[in-house]
Amino acid sequence: MTFLTKHLGNPVPSPALFNQIGERFRAAVARFATAPRWPASPPATTSRWRAVAWWAPVAALAAAAGLLLKLGWFHPWLTAGVLLDVGVLAAVAAGWPAALF
């Protein structure tokens, strides 16, 4: 009840106010659904993508270091970490965008 009176500033906490809240929410969802979208990924020629080109070698180095440490002190609980490191190395080798690893 304090949400309806103090937060929204209504003197009487009435259930009819939920209809107004719902209408505003549905209108906001409709605006969002019709709003123009950003592209899924910017073109590869932008300077931002060239600026993050150093991520691939860094990710490969970090994954290789993690893999070496996990192989040196192997424990069955580290299997998920080994698989993640191998996945990062495979993603770098396949040339996937830096946003994915």
Secondary structure, DSSP 8 states (H G I E B T S, - for coil): -HIIIIIT--SS--TTHHHHHHHHHHHHHHHHHHS----SS--TTSHHHHHTTTHHHHHHHHHHHHHHHHHHT--GGGHHHHHHHHHHHHHHHHT--GGG-
